[in-house]
């Protein structure tokens, strides 16, 4: 019985130490990676929403901070995120019998470039976008606009994290 307990202990410790770079969020950090930086995302969309670039940059940095053990730095990070907001568009999605919009859609698109200092083979350049639908008679202002942008950025930033560190 004593040998069995020792065997279970050794096996358990082996599993614990061999899974050092795995987290329960599905994020797998490359060996030797301890820092990240998120460069300022410029707003290059044809329709400019003031402050959108700052909100997105902060949303991405906060998500990485909350879901990984990486430390945020302003330069020289082991991992770097950069890019630009390429799309901010409001368009009707459905019409009524009176030829007015029954529902509108806000779409935001972001081009992201991801670099790993220790493993350039994992570098990535990809477009991400998501949308928010709202009633056609409503104006996208105030709290509704804030909710729409927050929901879109939550989805886009999670997609970016999954594509870069989650390898999904």
N, C-alpha and C positions, 0 to 999 in steps of 0.2 A: 504494500500500500504506500509506503514511503517513497519507493522508486517511482511509482505512478505520479505522485504529487510533484516530485522533482522534474519528471519528464514534462508534465503539464506546465510547470513554471518556466522551464527552459523554452518550450514551444511558444508559450505566450509572450515571453520577452523577445524571442526571435521575431515574431510577428510585429510586435510593437516597434522595434528598432528598424525593421525593414520597410516600414510604411511611413518613414519620416517626412516625405514630401507630398503626402496625400492629405486632403482635408475632407470633411464631411459635406462640403458644398459642391464637391466634384472638381474642385480646382486642383490642378497638379502643377506645382511650381518647379521650374527647372533648377537643377543643382546649382548652388552658389548664387541664386537670385534672392536679394534682400531688399532692393529698392525699386521704385518706379517713379516715373514722372509723367505728368499729363500737360503737354504744351497747350497753349491757348488756341482754341478752335475759332478761326475766323468765320464770319458770316458772309458767305459768297452767294447766298440765295438771291434770285431776282426780286423777291419781295422780302424786305428787311423788317424783322421784328426786333426793336431795341432791347438789348440785354439778353437776347437768346443765347448768344455765344458764351457769355459768362455763366449762365445757368447750366448750359450743357457741360462745359468744362468742369464745373464744380460737381455736377451730378455724376460724371464718370469717375472723377477722383474719389468722391465719397463712396461710391459703390465698391471700387477696388479696395479702399481702406477697410470697409466693413466686412468684405467677404474673403480677404486674404490676410496674411501676416506681413505683407510688404510695407515698407516705410515710404511715405511720400517725400520726394526731394524735388528741388527746383531745377537741378541740372545734373548730368552725369549718372542718371538712373540705369540700373541693369535692364529695365524694360522701359520703353518710351512709347507713348501714345500721342499722335498728332493728327491733324486733318482740318476739315472745314465743313460747315453746314452748307449743303448744296441745294436744299429745297425747303421752302416754306410756302405751301400752297393751300388755298381754300377752294374747293370745287363742289358743285352739286353732285349728289350721287343718285337721287331719285327725284322724280317730278310728280306734281299733282296734275289733275285734269285741267287746271287753269294755266298750265305751263310755268309754274313757279316751283322753286326747290322745296321738296318735302323734307329732305335731309341733306346736310352739307358735310363735307369731310375736310378736316385739317390734316395735311400730310407733311411730315418733316423728314428730310433725308440728310444723312451725314456720311461723308467720305472719311474713313479712318485708315491711318498708316500705323502699323505696330512693328516695333523693332526690339529684338532681343540682342543685347550686347554679347552674351556668351554663346549664342547659337543663332547666327544669321539665317539658317535654313528655315527657321520658324517665322521669319518676317512675313507680314501680311498687309495687303492694301485691298480694302473692300468697302463697298457702299452698303449702308444700313438705312432702313426707313421703316416708319410705322405711321399709323393714322388714328384719328379720333373722330367719330361721327357724332353730330349733334343736330337738333331739329332745325329745319330750314328757316323758320320764322324767328329763331333766336339769333342774337348778335354774339359773336365770340369776343366778349370783353370781360374784364374783372375776374371774378372767382371762377367763372366757367372757362375762361382762357387759361388761367393758372392750372386748373384741374386737367385740362386737355394737354397742356405742355408737360405737366408732371407725369401723366400716364404714358405719353409717347416716349419721354426720356427714360422712364423706368424700363420700358420694353427694349428700347434701342441700346441702352447701356448694358442691360443683362445679355442681350444678343452679342454685343462686342466682347464682354467678358467670357462668354461661352466659346466664342470663335477663337479667342486668343489664348486664354489660360485653361479653359475647359476642354479645348480641342474637340468640340461637338460639331 
